[in-house]
Amino acid sequence: MKKQVLFFQGAGEGAYEEDGLLVASLQNALGAAYAVHYPKIHNDGDAEYADWKAQIDTELAALDDKVILVGHSVGASVLLKYLSEERVRKSIAGLFLIAAPYWGVDEFWKWDEGQLPQNLAGKLASISRIFFYHSRDDEIVPFAHLALYAEKLPGATIRKFNGRGHQFNNDLSEVAADIAGL
């Protein structure tokens, strides 16, 4: 049976198509032993947290245990929010978060629905493998957001990159290597 990977896209106009290149890179690097599921978020250009939550509920229900979750940009931050608030009945083999914005850090990065609880580490204690990836030259989400996550989740693995931008040059080979190492 193939290992199940569920990938959630970033937000905004054209994000599904752009992140589709990330998904293709991940699937290619992981090979035939993995099935990468890539649902399109309804109203992705203007989705509220409730839209994301409903989609995550639906997608998780369709998969087997030991699911691997991957999120890019807003999709990464929404996964963290969801996992910190909802009781997930599936075991999660790993959580892989790429270029995740940290909501509430300043007036520009303000989305009340996306803010995380103070005890985030405790809420995510059942997920033993959490990885963050961020490039220093990310033109969308400031690199400084990565340090905020590292502080909130001291047990997470932090991967820092140079010259990869927000879309990681459409190369998720390092993410695939970490997934394969689970």
C-alpha positions as CSV (number, residue, x, y, z in Angstrom):
1,M,0.0,0.0,0.0
2,K,1.3,3.5,-0.9
3,K,2.1,5.9,1.9
4,Q,-0.4,8.8,1.9
5,V,0.8,12.4,1.6
6,L,-1.8,15.2,1.8
7,F,-0.6,18.6,0.5
8,F,-2.3,21.9,1.1
9,Q,-1.7,24.8,-1.1
10,G,-1.0,28.5,-0.4
11,A,-3.7,31.1,-0.9
12,G,-4.5,33.7,-3.5
13,E,-5.1,34.0,-7.2
14,G,-3.3,31.3,-9.1
15,A,-1.9,29.6,-5.9
16,Y,-3.3,26.2,-6.8
17,E,-1.6,26.1,-10.2
18,E,1.7,27.5,-8.8
19,D,1.8,25.0,-5.9
20,G,1.0,22.2,-8.3
21,L,4.6,22.5,-9.5
22,L,5.7,21.9,-5.9
23,V,3.4,18.9,-5.7
24,A,4.8,17.5,-8.9
25,S,8.4,17.9,-7.6
26,L,7.4,16.2,-4.3
27,Q,5.7,13.3,-6.0
28,N,8.6,12.9,-8.4
29,A,11.2,12.9,-5.6
30,L,9.2,10.5,-3.4
31,G,8.5,8.0,-6.2
32,A,5.8,5.3,-6.7
33,A,5.8,4.2,-3.0
34,Y,3.9,7.4,-2.1
35,A,0.6,8.9,-3.3
36,V,0.5,12.7,-3.0
37,H,-3.1,14.0,-2.7
38,Y,-3.5,17.6,-3.7
39,P,-7.1,18.9,-3.2
40,K,-8.0,22.4,-4.5
41,I,-9.3,24.6,-1.7
42,H,-12.7,25.9,-2.5
43,N,-12.7,29.7,-2.9
44,D,-8.9,29.5,-2.7
45,G,-8.5,33.2,-3.6
46,D,-10.8,34.3,-0.8
47,A,-11.2,31.3,1.5
48,E,-12.1,31.9,5.2
49,Y,-10.7,29.6,7.9
50,A,-14.0,27.7,8.0
51,D,-13.5,26.8,4.3
52,W,-10.1,25.5,4.9
53,K,-11.2,23.5,8.0
54,A,-14.1,21.9,6.1
55,Q,-11.7,20.8,3.3
56,I,-9.1,19.4,5.7
57,D,-11.9,17.5,7.5
58,T,-13.0,16.0,4.2
59,E,-9.6,15.1,3.0
60,L,-8.4,13.5,6.2
61,A,-11.5,11.4,6.5
62,A,-10.7,9.9,3.1
63,L,-7.2,8.7,4.0
64,D,-5.7,5.9,6.1
65,D,-3.8,6.2,9.3
66,K,-0.2,7.5,9.4
67,V,-0.9,10.3,7.0
68,I,1.9,12.7,6.1
69,L,0.7,16.3,6.0
70,V,2.5,19.0,3.9
71,G,1.5,22.6,3.7
72,H,2.8,25.6,1.7
73,S,2.5,29.2,2.8
74,V,-1.1,29.9,4.1
75,G,-1.8,26.1,3.7
76,A,1.0,25.5,6.2
77,S,-0.3,28.0,8.8
78,V,-3.9,26.7,8.4
79,L,-2.7,23.1,9.0
80,L,-1.1,24.3,12.2
81,K,-4.2,26.1,13.3
82,Y,-6.4,23.1,12.5
83,L,-4.2,20.6,14.3
84,S,-4.0,22.8,17.4
85,E,-7.8,23.0,17.6
86,E,-9.3,19.8,16.2
87,R,-9.2,16.3,17.4
88,V,-7.7,14.3,14.6
89,R,-8.7,10.7,14.6
90,K,-5.9,9.6,12.3
91,S,-2.3,9.2,13.3
92,I,0.0,11.7,11.7
93,A,3.4,10.4,10.6
94,G,4.8,13.8,10.0
95,L,4.0,17.5,9.5
96,F,6.0,19.4,6.8
97,L,5.5,23.1,6.7
98,I,7.0,25.3,3.9
99,A,7.2,29.1,4.0
100,A,4.6,29.3,6.7
101,P,3.4,32.8,7.7
102,Y,3.1,33.5,11.4
103,W,-0.1,35.4,11.9
104,G,-0.4,38.3,14.4
105,V,3.3,39.3,14.3
106,D,2.5,42.8,13.0
107,E,-0.3,44.8,11.3
108,F,0.5,43.4,7.8
109,W,0.5,39.8,8.9
110,K,-2.8,40.0,10.7
111,W,-5.4,37.3,10.3
112,D,-7.3,36.7,13.5
113,E,-8.6,33.4,12.4
114,G,-5.1,32.1,11.7
115,Q,-3.6,33.0,15.1
116,L,-2.3,30.1,17.1
117,P,-2.8,29.2,20.8
118,Q,-0.1,30.1,23.3
119,N,0.4,26.4,24.2
120,L,1.0,25.3,20.6
121,A,3.7,22.7,21.5
122,G,1.3,21.0,23.9
123,K,-1.5,21.0,21.4
124,L,0.7,19.3,18.8
125,A,2.4,16.9,21.2
126,S,1.0,13.8,19.5
127,I,2.8,14.7,16.3
128,S,6.4,13.6,16.9
129,R,7.9,14.8,13.6
130,I,7.4,18.4,12.6
131,F,9.6,20.2,10.0
132,F,9.7,23.8,8.9
133,Y,11.4,25.0,5.7
134,H,12.0,28.6,4.8
135,S,14.3,30.4,2.4
136,R,16.1,33.6,3.5
137,D,15.1,35.3,0.3
138,D,11.4,34.5,0.5
139,E,9.7,37.5,-1.3
140,I,6.3,36.8,0.2
141,V,6.7,35.5,3.8
142,P,9.5,37.2,5.8
143,F,12.3,34.8,6.9
144,A,11.9,36.1,10.4
145,H,8.6,34.2,10.7
146,L,10.6,30.9,10.9
147,A,12.3,32.0,14.2
148,L,8.8,32.6,15.7
149,Y,7.8,29.0,14.9
150,A,11.1,27.7,16.2
151,E,10.4,29.5,19.5
152,K,6.9,28.1,19.7
153,L,7.8,24.6,18.7
154,P,11.4,23.9,20.1
155,G,11.2,20.2,19.2
156,A,10.6,20.9,15.5
157,T,13.3,20.4,12.9
158,I,14.1,23.8,11.2
159,R,15.5,23.8,7.7
160,K,16.9,27.1,6.4
161,F,17.7,27.8,2.8
162,N,19.3,30.4,0.6
163,G,18.2,31.4,-2.9
164,R,15.0,29.3,-3.0
165,G,12.3,32.1,-2.8
166,H,8.8,31.5,-1.7
167,Q,8.2,28.7,-4.2
168,F,11.5,27.0,-3.4
169,N,12.4,27.1,-7.1
170,N,9.7,24.4,-7.4
171,D,12.1,21.9,-5.9
172,L,11.0,20.0,-2.8
173,S,13.7,17.3,-2.9
174,E,14.8,18.1,0.7
175,V,11.2,17.8,1.9
176,A,10.9,14.5,0.1
177,A,14.2,13.3,1.7
178,D,12.8,14.1,5.2
179,I,9.5,12.4,4.4
180,A,11.3,9.3,3.2
181,G,13.3,9.3,6.4
182,L,10.2,8.9,8.6
